[in-house]
């Protein structure tokens, strides 16, 4: 895993829920070409492990690396696929299926569903950026 430094420029985002009015910064994480298509990669962003997934259309999705049912840091090792046209990640341990767009658990056969944390992602000029609260990156 690589620790990344926040990008110097900050931009507001409209990708966060309307109820969240906290300022955000876009953190440069890696080059798009560093991510293999339909594979996961782990990144350390502001001290937090994030699982990144590059889809066939070059969309990048970001969810927590922490697998909520086993407490292991393994989500980037999951199986990427689709379910009824929805991009999903299948946990590598107990095989729960999660929506990569919302983090919602689509498989409730193993107890109460627990959603994954997701982050807005942008790809600009071939660089993957992740939205973070301004305070997490030390910005004011």
TARA-V387095 format. One record per residue. N is the residue number from 1. SS is DSSP state (A for helix, B for strand, O for the rest). PHI is phi in whole degrees, 0 to 359 (none if undefined). NEAR is the number of other C-alpha atoms within 12 Angstrom. Layout:
n = <N:N>
ss = <SS:SS>
phi = <PHI:PHI>
near = <NEAR:NEAR>
//
This chain:
n = <1:2:3:4:5:6:7:8:9:10:11:12:13:14:15:16:17:18:19:20:21:22:23:24:25:26:27:28:29:30:31:32:33:34:35:36:37:38:39:40:41:42:43:44:45:46:47:48:49:50:51:52:53:54:55:56:57:58:59:60:61:62:63:64:65:66:67:68:69:70:71:72:73:74:75:76:77:78:79:80:81:82:83:84:85:86:87:88:89:90:91:92:93:94:95:96:97:98:99:100:101:102:103:104:105:106:107:108:109:110:111:112:113:114:115:116:117:118:119:120:121:122:123:124:125:126:127:128:129:130:131:132:133:134:135:136:137:138:139:140>
ss = <O:O:B:B:O:O:O:O:O:O:O:O:O:O:O:O:O:O:O:O:O:O:O:B:B:B:B:B:B:B:B:A:A:A:O:O:B:O:O:B:B:B:B:B:B:O:O:B:B:B:B:B:B:B:O:O:O:O:O:B:B:B:B:B:O:B:O:O:O:O:O:O:B:O:A:A:A:O:B:B:B:B:B:O:O:B:B:B:B:B:O:O:O:O:O:O:B:B:B:O:O:O:O:O:B:O:O:O:O:O:O:O:O:O:O:O:O:B:B:O:B:B:B:B:O:O:B:B:B:B:B:B:B:A:A:A:A:O:O:O>
phi = <none:241:278:250:255:299:294:295:274:248:220:289:236:255:280:280:303:301:291:269:254:291:293:233:234:258:261:288:254:193:282:304:291:285:259:284:294:63:229:263:217:262:223:258:242:52:80:244:281:233:261:251:225:263:268:302:272:70:290:243:243:229:226:297:283:288:278:290:272:245:69:268:267:223:301:293:267:287:267:271:194:225:226:53:82:262:291:227:235:258:304:287:259:261:69:294:253:238:289:289:279:244:84:299:280:264:238:256:285:244:108:297:291:237:277:273:286:239:230:296:230:232:247:234:52:79:245:276:240:244:284:225:300:303:291:292:259:83:280:257>
near = <19:17:18:26:25:31:26:16:16:23:22:21:25:19:24:22:13:9:8:14:14:20:23:31:35:37:38:33:39:35:22:28:19:21:29:22:22:28:27:35:36:34:35:26:34:28:16:22:30:39:41:48:45:36:28:17:13:25:27:41:45:44:44:37:36:29:34:31:27:18:15:18:27:31:43:37:27:32:28:35:25:20:16:9:10:19:30:38:46:33:38:25:23:23:26:33:37:40:33:44:30:27:34:26:29:30:24:17:14:17:13:14:19:25:26:33:27:31:35:33:36:32:26:19:12:18:23:33:38:44:38:39:28:26:15:21:27:18:22:12>
//
